[in-house]
Amino acid sequence: MKLGVNIDHIAVLREARKVNDPDPLDALGILKIAGADQVTIHLREDRRHICDEDALRIVQRSRLPVNLECSTQSDIIDIICRLKPHRATLVPEKREEVTTEGGLDIVKYEKSVRSAIERLHAHEIEVSLFIDPDMESIAAADSLDVEWIELHTGTYANIYAMLFSQLDRSHHSIKELELPRSTLKTKLDESLSALESAAEHASSRGLKVAAGHGLNYENVEAIANIEAIEELNIGQSIIARSIYTGLERAIKDMKALLG
């Protein structure tokens, strides 16, 4: 299984002090040496981490394919078309969110999504849609003639964290936190089954399938065992571990879990 390493959180650390380091560009050689298959970055509308200059330098200099996540906003799509990364992944985006929560509603926003896809394809850029693992979204993605979908694994990751006490319950209002472990286990199995079914269904329609969001060294193996998923995009947990192990070791540790 391929691994795309999201390096946004290197820029998050830089922006915490508004200085020049760490520079996300410096990670590119390490990703290549460590066996990563792809560089993933997110050019958000508010530029809270990766900025335009980062995106330009990374696309120009990366020896690995670059997967550039972005919204469907016209000005953002203009930038992506100029940069010409290997792939653009269209994601939902809210200014107030800490990170992307939930998949893109391509049924509700079909007009803007279709327009973005057409423009990206006109510039020979591969397109992926970041969606929830449900059949309606997959059917909609299939009708839009994209090459990839990326399944949102956030529900699975959140339930896993609840079940294995990785969440600080005092800081969350998620109703499932009050559920008994047996119920959480059932929900975990259901979320994993939904991901597997969605991946298999999408693959049967000729779509390439990636997955990501909230995946870490504890919860990733069950997702990696889904044969229809070809690629995982993982960032925060790898960058977090790299503080202690170094980035190359952190990537290799994750690659070992993917088989």
C-alpha positions as CSV (number, residue, x, y, z in Angstrom):
1,M,0.0,0.0,0.0
2,K,1.3,3.5,-0.9
3,L,1.8,6.2,1.7
4,G,1.3,9.8,1.1
5,V,2.9,11.9,3.9
6,N,1.2,15.2,4.7
7,I,3.7,17.7,5.8
8,D,1.3,20.5,6.7
9,H,2.2,20.2,10.4
10,I,5.8,21.2,9.7
11,A,4.4,24.5,8.5
12,V,2.1,24.6,11.5
13,L,5.2,24.6,13.8
14,R,6.8,27.4,11.7
15,E,3.7,29.5,11.8
16,A,3.4,29.2,15.6
17,R,6.4,31.6,15.9
18,K,6.0,33.3,12.5
19,V,9.7,32.5,11.7
20,N,11.5,30.9,8.8
21,D,11.9,27.4,10.2
22,P,11.2,24.6,10.1
23,D,10.9,24.8,6.3
24,P,8.5,22.1,4.8
25,L,10.7,22.0,1.7
26,D,13.5,20.5,3.8
27,A,11.4,17.4,4.4
28,L,11.2,16.4,0.7
29,G,14.5,14.6,0.6
30,I,13.8,12.7,3.8
31,L,10.4,11.6,2.5
32,K,12.1,10.2,-0.6
33,I,14.8,8.4,1.4
34,A,12.3,7.0,3.9
35,G,10.2,5.4,1.2
36,A,7.2,7.7,1.1
37,D,5.3,7.4,-2.2
38,Q,3.8,10.9,-2.3
39,V,4.0,14.3,-0.7
40,T,0.6,15.7,0.5
41,I,-0.1,19.3,1.4
42,H,-3.2,21.4,1.9
43,L,-3.4,24.9,0.6
44,R,-6.2,26.3,2.8
45,E,-8.1,29.5,1.9
46,D,-6.8,31.2,5.1
47,R,-3.2,30.0,4.5
48,R,-2.9,29.0,8.2
49,H,0.1,26.7,7.5
50,I,1.1,25.9,3.9
51,C,1.4,29.2,1.9
52,D,1.5,29.9,-1.8
53,E,5.3,30.0,-1.8
54,D,5.5,26.7,0.0
55,A,3.2,25.1,-2.5
56,L,5.2,26.5,-5.5
57,R,8.5,25.3,-4.2
58,I,7.3,21.9,-3.2
59,V,5.6,21.2,-6.6
60,Q,8.7,22.5,-8.4
61,R,11.3,20.6,-6.4
62,S,9.7,17.4,-5.2
63,R,11.0,14.2,-6.7
64,L,7.8,12.5,-5.4
65,P,4.3,13.1,-6.8
66,V,2.6,16.0,-5.0
67,N,-1.0,15.6,-3.9
68,L,-2.4,19.1,-3.3
69,E,-5.5,19.3,-1.2
70,C,-7.8,22.3,-1.7
71,S,-11.3,23.7,-1.7
72,T,-13.4,24.3,-4.8
73,Q,-13.1,28.1,-4.5
74,S,-12.3,29.6,-7.9
75,D,-9.3,31.5,-6.8
76,I,-7.8,28.4,-5.2
77,I,-8.4,26.4,-8.3
78,D,-6.6,29.1,-10.3
79,I,-3.5,28.6,-8.2
80,I,-3.7,24.8,-8.5
81,C,-4.0,25.0,-12.3
82,R,-0.9,27.2,-12.4
83,L,1.1,24.9,-10.1
84,K,0.2,21.7,-11.9
85,P,0.7,19.2,-9.1
86,H,0.4,15.5,-9.9
87,R,-3.0,15.4,-8.2
88,A,-5.5,17.8,-6.7
89,T,-7.8,16.4,-3.9
90,L,-10.9,18.5,-3.5
91,V,-11.9,18.8,0.2
92,P,-14.6,20.6,2.2
93,E,-13.3,23.6,4.1
94,K,-14.6,25.8,6.9
95,R,-12.5,28.7,8.3
96,E,-13.4,27.9,11.9
97,E,-12.5,24.2,11.9
98,V,-9.2,22.9,13.3
99,T,-8.8,20.3,10.6
100,T,-11.1,19.0,7.8
101,E,-14.1,17.3,9.4
102,G,-16.2,15.1,7.1
103,G,-16.2,14.5,3.4
104,L,-17.1,16.8,0.6
105,D,-20.9,16.9,-0.1
106,I,-20.6,16.4,-3.9
107,V,-24.3,16.0,-4.3
108,K,-25.2,19.4,-2.7
109,Y,-22.2,21.2,-4.3
110,E,-22.2,19.3,-7.6
111,K,-22.0,22.5,-9.8
112,S,-18.9,23.9,-8.1
113,V,-17.3,20.5,-7.8
114,R,-17.9,19.7,-11.5
115,S,-16.5,23.1,-12.6
116,A,-13.3,22.6,-10.5
117,I,-12.8,19.1,-11.9
118,E,-13.2,20.3,-15.5
119,R,-10.7,23.1,-15.0
120,L,-8.2,20.8,-13.3
121,H,-8.5,18.2,-16.0
122,A,-8.0,20.9,-18.7
123,H,-4.6,21.4,-17.1
124,E,-3.9,17.7,-17.1
125,I,-4.1,17.4,-13.3
126,E,-5.4,14.2,-11.8
127,V,-8.4,14.7,-9.5
128,S,-9.5,13.0,-6.2
129,L,-12.6,13.7,-4.1
130,F,-12.4,13.5,-0.3
131,I,-15.7,11.9,0.6
132,D,-17.5,10.0,3.3
133,P,-17.7,6.2,2.9
134,D,-21.3,6.0,1.6
135,M,-22.8,4.7,-1.7
136,E,-24.4,8.0,-2.7
137,S,-21.1,9.9,-2.5
138,I,-19.4,7.1,-4.5
139,A,-22.1,7.2,-7.2
140,A,-21.8,10.9,-7.4
141,A,-18.0,10.8,-7.7
142,D,-18.2,8.1,-10.4
143,S,-20.5,10.4,-12.4
144,L,-18.0,13.2,-12.3
145,D,-15.3,11.3,-14.1
146,V,-12.5,11.6,-11.5
147,E,-9.6,9.3,-11.2
148,W,-9.6,8.9,-7.4
149,I,-11.7,9.1,-4.3
150,E,-10.2,9.5,-0.8
151,L,-12.4,8.0,1.9
152,H,-12.7,10.0,5.1
153,T,-11.6,7.8,8.0
154,G,-12.4,10.3,10.8
155,T,-15.4,8.5,12.2
156,Y,-13.4,5.3,12.5
157,A,-10.5,7.1,14.1
158,N,-12.6,8.9,16.6
159,I,-14.4,5.8,17.7
160,Y,-11.1,3.9,18.0
161,A,-9.8,6.7,20.2
162,M,-12.9,6.6,22.4
163,L,-12.8,2.9,22.7
164,F,-9.1,2.8,23.7
165,S,-9.2,6.0,25.8
166,Q,-7.0,8.1,23.6
167,L,-9.4,11.1,23.9
168,D,-9.4,13.3,26.9
169,R,-13.1,13.0,27.7
170,S,-13.2,16.2,29.7
171,H,-12.6,18.3,26.6
172,H,-15.1,16.7,24.2
173,S,-18.9,16.9,23.9
174,I,-19.2,13.9,21.5
175,K,-22.2,12.0,22.6
176,E,-20.6,8.6,21.9
177,L,-18.2,9.3,24.8
178,E,-20.9,8.3,27.2
179,L,-21.6,5.0,25.5
180,P,-20.5,1.6,27.0
181,R,-17.4,-0.1,25.5
182,S,-19.6,-2.9,24.0
183,T,-21.5,-0.3,22.0
184,L,-18.4,1.5,20.9
185,K,-16.9,-1.8,19.7
186,T,-20.0,-2.4,17.6
187,K,-19.7,1.1,16.2
188,L,-16.1,0.6,15.4
189,D,-16.8,-2.6,13.5
190,E,-19.6,-0.8,11.7
191,S,-17.4,2.1,10.7
192,L,-14.7,-0.3,9.5
193,S,-17.2,-2.3,7.5
194,A,-18.6,0.8,5.9
195,L,-15.1,1.8,4.8
196,E,-14.4,-1.6,3.4
197,S,-17.7,-1.8,1.5
198,A,-17.3,1.7,0.1
199,A,-13.7,1.0,-1.0
200,E,-14.8,-2.3,-2.8
201,H,-17.7,-0.6,-4.4
202,A,-15.7,2.3,-5.7
203,S,-13.0,0.0,-7.0
204,S,-15.5,-2.0,-8.8
205,R,-16.6,1.1,-10.6
206,G,-13.0,1.8,-11.8
207,L,-12.2,4.4,-9.2
208,K,-8.8,4.4,-7.5
209,V,-9.3,4.5,-3.7
210,A,-7.2,6.3,-1.1
211,A,-8.1,7.0,2.6
212,G,-7.1,9.3,5.4
213,H,-7.9,11.5,8.4
214,G,-7.0,10.7,12.0
215,L,-4.9,7.6,11.1
216,N,-2.0,6.9,13.4
217,Y,0.3,4.1,14.5
218,E,-2.3,2.5,16.7
219,N,-5.4,2.4,14.4
220,V,-3.9,2.2,10.9
221,E,-3.5,-1.6,10.4
222,A,-7.2,-2.4,10.1
223,I,-7.5,0.2,7.3
224,A,-4.3,-1.0,5.6
225,N,-5.8,-4.5,5.5
226,I,-8.6,-3.3,3.2
227,E,-7.4,-4.6,-0.2
228,A,-9.4,-2.1,-2.3
229,I,-7.6,0.8,-0.7
230,E,-4.4,1.6,-2.6
231,E,-3.1,4.6,-0.7
232,L,-3.2,6.2,2.7
233,N,-2.5,9.9,3.4
234,I,-1.2,10.5,6.9
235,G,0.3,13.6,8.4
236,Q,-0.1,14.7,12.0
237,S,0.8,11.4,13.7
238,I,3.9,11.0,11.6
239,I,5.1,14.6,12.2
240,A,4.3,14.2,15.9
241,R,6.4,11.0,16.2
242,S,9.2,12.6,14.3
243,I,9.9,15.0,17.2
244,Y,11.2,12.0,19.1
245,T,12.4,9.6,16.4
246,G,13.3,11.8,13.5
247,L,11.2,12.1,10.4
248,E,12.9,9.3,8.4
249,R,12.3,6.8,11.3
250,A,8.7,7.9,11.8
251,I,7.9,7.4,8.1
252,K,9.6,4.0,8.0
253,D,7.7,2.9,11.1
254,M,4.4,3.8,9.4
255,K,5.4,2.1,6.2
256,A,6.1,-1.1,8.1
257,L,2.6,-1.1,9.5
258,L,1.1,-0.8,5.9
259,G,2.7,-4.1,4.9
